[in-house]
Amino acid sequence: MKLKKLLILLAVMMLAASLLAGCGKKGGNAKGDLETLTILYPGETSDRMSEFLKNEFAEKMAADLGLKVEVTFVPWAQYWEQKDIMLAANEPIDLYWDGLPDLAAMVNKKQSMALDDLINEYGKDMLKVLPEQQLQGATIDGKIYGIPSAYAPSSAMFQLVCVRQDILEAVGMTEIKTAEDLKEFAKKVKEQFPEMKGPADVIFKPLTRYFTEEQYNWIAAEDLVVFGEDTKKAYSYFETEAFQKLSKYNQSMYDEGLYTEDLTIKYNERDSRMQTGLYLWVEGSLGKEMEIINTVKANAPDAKLKSYLLAPEKPRYITSTGGEVLCIPVTAPNPEGAMKFINWLYSSQENYLFALYGVEGRDYEIVDGRINKISSNEFFYEWMFRNQNYQLFAPDVEQENIDSYTKWDNEAIVSDSLGFRFNNENVKEIETALREVAGKDLAAVRSGFVDFETEYPKAIKKLKDAGIDEYVAEVQRQLDEYLANKK
C-alpha cells in the first residue's frame, strides 16, 4: 500500500513538473532553453542599439522565434578581412552580410551554403516580398546561396554620384551631368569655401559610365572583368579605354589639389568622410541621399544631398538584384535559426520597422504615411534590408524625389548578364595574383594617385604576367555558356 502511494506521489510530482515546464514555453521553446543565433554585422553599436538588443529585441526574438540572438559587431574598416578570418577559423557564425562582390568565390570557400531547403521549410513568408527574380541574384547552377536583401529600384547601380546640393547651389551651379561639371564644382568650392575638404571619393564606377561608349557591368572578382552590354563580351577592365580616361581624369584632380591622399590611402572610409559634412561627393546609389542625410545634418545642419547620374542620356541597365546579400555559412551551428530570423524580418511591416527603426512611440513614429525618427539612433541598417513593399520615407523627403525613386526602373533595360555568377574554381591561383596587382598597383592608378604615363604600363605588365588573359578567357567561356542556356 505504501509503495502504491509512493508511486502515485511520484506520478503527481512528475505531472506538476511537466506543467510548470509547459508554463514557461512560448514560441515553441522553454524559457531558458533558447537556441542561440549569432550574427556577424558591420559597424559599431550605439548605446541605444545595445540596449535594444538586450531588452526589447531579445524579448521579441524569444517570444516569436525561441531564439537568443547575439550580434558581433566589426568596424567597417576591418569587416571584410575579419569576416574571412572568422569564417576560415570556423567560428560559430550563423548569418552575415556581404556586399556581394564575388558569390562564387564565397561558395567555393564554404562561406555560404545552399539555402533552397531552408527557404522551402522556413522562408515562405519572405518569398511574398522577395520575388523569384530577386533571388536569382544569388543563384549558382540553379541553387540559391544567399538572400539579396535590398529589394528596391536598382538600375545603374553604383553609377550615381551623391553631392552636397546646398554647396553646389551656393557656388552658383544647379546640377551635375559630366565629369567636367564635377571638376568645376570642386574648383569653385576650393575658392569660395576653403574649410571644405573636397570630394570624399574618386567615384570610379560613375566615371566609367561617363567615359565609356558601351555600358559595362562588373562580373568578376576585384573589379577585374566587365561585361559589355552591347557586345555581350567580357573585357579586362583595367585595359579598357574608359579606365585609362578616368585614371587620367583623377590624376588631374590630384595635380590641381582637388583630391586629398586619403581618397586613395583610406579608400574604404569614403562614406564615413562624406558623413562628416566636410566633403562634396561620394559614389551614390538610388536613395543614398535619403539614407545618410541625417548623419550629414548632424555635422552640417543646412546640408542638402542629391544624387546625379553622369551622362544621363546613356541607357540604364539592371545588372543585379541588389548589391547586398545575407549568407549562412556551411559551418553555421544554427542555419535553421538564421533562416527563421530572415523570414521573420520580412514577414510583416511591423517586424520590418521594429528591426530597422526600434520601438514605435519611443524611437520612431508614423505620421501621414511618413516615418519620423524620434531620435538619431541607428538600429539594423535600413538600406541593408530595404524592401519596396514595406519602405517608408521621412517627412522631409520631397514627394518629387519619392516619385523619381519609385519610377526609376520603369525605363531601365534588364542586362543579359543578370544572374551570371563567375566560378573561379579553375583559376583560383591566377585570381589571387590578379587581386594583388589590382589592389596594390592599379588601385593607385585608378585613383590618379600616381603618374599614369609611367605607372600604368608597369601595372598592366604585372597584370598580364599574373594571367589576366587566361582569366578573362575563363570568364568568357562561362559567360557564353550562361547566355546560351538563357536562350
C-alpha positions, -999 to 999 in steps of 0.1 A, spaced: 0 0 0 28 24 9 45 15 -23 13 23 -43 10 57 -25 47 65 -32 42 57 -69 11 79 -71 30 107 -53 59 104 -78 35 105 -108 18 136 -94 52 153 -89 63 144 -125 30 158 -139 34 190 -119 69 194 -131 58 189 -167 30 215 -163 55 240 -148 78 235 -177 49 240 -201 40 273 -185 75 286 -193 71 278 -230 65 305 -256 73 305 -293 80 267 -292 109 268 -266 110 266 -229 122 298 -212 159 295 -205 162 269 -233 165 293 -262 185 284 -293 215 308 -300 217 327 -333 250 345 -339 250 373 -365 282 389 -378 275 426 -385 295 455 -399 298 488 -380 297 498 -343 268 496 -319 253 527 -302 242 528 -266 205 526 -277 212 497 -301 229 478 -273 200 484 -250 175 475 -277 193 442 -285 195 433 -248 159 442 -240 130 448 -265 146 429 -293 157 400 -271 122 396 -257 107 396 -292 131 371 -305 125 348 -276 87 351 -278 84 349 -316 112 326 -326 126 309 -294 160 325 -302 187 342 -283 203 365 -309 239 375 -304 252 402 -327 290 405 -332 299 440 -345 331 446 -365 341 481 -376 336 488 -413 373 493 -420 381 457 -407 349 440 -416 357 421 -448 391 410 -436 378 399 -402 348 381 -418 372 360 -439 394 352 -409 365 343 -387 348 321 -413 381 303 -422 385 296 -385 350 280 -383 339 305 -356 302 300 -347 286 324 -372 251 317 -384 244 347 -405 264 375 -420 261 403 -446 283 410 -476 284 434 -504 280 405 -529 314 411 -546 320 375 -557 294 350 -547 311 320 -564 343 326 -545 323 328 -513 306 295 -521 339 278 -530 354 289 -497 323 274 -480 313 308 -467 278 303 -480 256 272 -481 228 263 -505 196 277 -490 168 261 -511 157 235 -485 159 261 -457 138 285 -477 112 259 -485 108 250 -449 114 283 -430 113 311 -456 78 311 -472 67 344 -457 99 360 -470 90 349 -506 59 370 -505 80 402 -506 112 389 -523 102 377 -558 119 350 -577 139 374 -598 154 389 -567 167 355 -555 183 349 -589 209 375 -579 224 349 -556 219 318 -576 246 295 -589 238 264 -610 201 267 -600 208 268 -563 203 298 -540 233 306 -519 223 339 -504 194 363 -499 198 395 -519 184 416 -491 177 450 -506 147 448 -529 143 482 -545 149 500 -578 184 491 -589 192 502 -625 226 520 -629 236 506 -595 268 523 -582 269 546 -612 255 577 -595 273 604 -576 258 618 -544 267 655 -539 262 683 -514 234 701 -533 234 731 -509 271 738 -516 266 732 -553 239 759 -554 260 782 -531 288 783 -557 263 792 -585 257 757 -600 224 738 -603 232 703 -615 258 677 -623 259 658 -657 295 655 -666 330 648 -652 338 684 -662 309 696 -640 324 678 -610 358 694 -615 342 728 -619 323 723 -587 354 712 -568 374 742 -580 347 767 -571 343 753 -536 381 754 -530 380 791 -538 348 800 -520 347 775 -491 383 767 -482 371 750 -450 356 722 -471 379 692 -478 369 684 -513 355 652 -527 352 621 -504 355 596 -532 372 590 -566 339 576 -579 355 553 -605 323 535 -614 302 566 -622 332 580 -641 335 546 -660 299 551 -671 307 586 -683 339 578 -702 328 546 -720 307 543 -751 294 508 -744 280 504 -709 298 480 -686 288 457 -658 313 442 -634 311 404 -634 342 390 -616 364 395 -585 381 427 -575 366 447 -604 388 427 -628 364 419 -656 334 438 -671 306 427 -694 299 448 -724 262 454 -727 262 457 -765 288 432 -775 280 406 -747 317 401 -743 340 400 -712 368 425 -710 398 432 -688 385 463 -671 419 478 -664 428 476 -700 397 494 -713 398 529 -727 373 541 -701 397 530 -673 425 549 -689 404 581 -693 391 580 -657 426 574 -643 439 605 -662 410 625 -650 416 615 -614 453 623 -618 443 658 -629 422 662 -598 452 654 -576 475 676 -597 451 705 -592 449 700 -555 412 689 -556 418 654 -542 435 645 -509 457 614 -505 431 599 -481 409 591 -511 435 565 -521 451 555 -489 419 553 -470 395 544 -498 371 523 -478 364 553 -455 347 573 -482 312 570 -468 325 580 -434 342 610 -448 311 622 -466 290 619 -434 313 644 -416 297 672 -435 330 685 -448 331 667 -482 315 673 -516 306 640 -531 307 602 -528 297 573 -550 259 571 -549 231 547 -553 194 553 -557 181 567 -525 216 571 -508 209 607 -501 179 597 -480 200 571 -462 228 594 -450 212 628 -448 205 627 -411 241 618 -403 254 645 -425 230 670 -410 242 662 -375 275 677 -386 262 702 -412 227 712 -402 219 731 -435 232 702 -457 211 690 -487 221 660 -507 211 650 -542 222 621 -565 231 625 -601 237 601 -629 266 611 -651 258 610 -688 220 607 -680 213 603 -717 230 569 -718 209 537 -711 205 524 -676 208 486 -670 195 464 -642 226 444 -636 219 429 -601 190 423 -578 206 444 -550 242 450 -541 239 432 -507 234 396 -497 227 377 -465 246 344 -463 246 314 -440 280 297 -438 284 260 -444 297 257 -408 268 276 -392 257 260 -359 221 271 -364 212 276 -401 175 270 -393 175 298 -368 192 321 -393 165 315 -420 138 318 -394 152 353 -385 153 364 -421 118 351 -427 105 368 -395 120 402 -406 102 401 -439 70 385 -427 53 418 -419 59 456 -420 56 456 -382 86 433 -378 105 451 -406 101 485 -389 108 471 -355 142 457 -366 152 488 -386 138 516 -365 132 503 -330 102 507 -308 73 527 -322 65 557 -299 100 557 -285 123 555 -314 100 564 -343 65 574 -352 44 572 -384 26 604 -394 6 606 -426 23 576 -441 58 590 -434 83 577 -408 97 601 -384 127 591 -363 123 605 -328 160 601 -321 191 597 -343 198 562 -330 208 536 -356 194 500 -354 198 474 -382 207 494 -413 176 503 -433 195 502 -466 207 466 -459 172 452 -456 152 478 -477 121 463 -493 99 484 -515 68 466 -502 74 480 -467 96 510 -472 85 544 -457 101 578 -463 110 605 -439 88 637 -436 114 659 -452 119 638 -483 103 657 -512 75 639 -530 93 646 -563 122 625 -551 100 597 -539 82 597 -573 116 596 -591 128 568 -569 97 546 -573 97 550 -611 134 548 -616 134 513 -632 105 519 -655 127 528 -684 156 505 -675 169 476 -695 175 442 -679 211 432 -685 216 399 -702 243 392 -676 217 394 -647 221 363 -627 256 354 -640 280 343 -613 316 336 -623 330 304 -607 367 309 -600 374 272 -592 396 267 -623 416 300 -619 420 304 -581 457 310 -581 455 333 -611 427 353 -594 448 356 -562 477 371 -582 454 394 -601 438 407 -569 472 416 -556 481 436 -587 447 453 -587 448 462 -550 484 474 -549 492 488 -583 461 495 -603 441 510 -574 466 538 -572 465 543 -609 427 543 -609 426 569 -581 451 591 -600 475 589 -571 505 581 -593 517 593 -627 496 575 -653 522 576 -681 549 559 -661 530 536 -637 501 523 -659 523 504 -683 541 488 -654 509 478 -637 494 463 -669 526 443 -674 522 428 -639 485 421 -647 495 403 -679 522 383 -661 497 373 -634 474 358 -661 447 383 -669 442 369 -704 436 334 -692 413 347 -665 392 367 -690 390 337 -713 376 316 -685 351 343 -677 341 344 -713 337 306 -715 313 306 -686 295 337 -698 289 321 -733 276 290 -716 253 310 -694 239 332 -722 234 301 -744 214 284 -716 193 315 -711 182 314 -747 
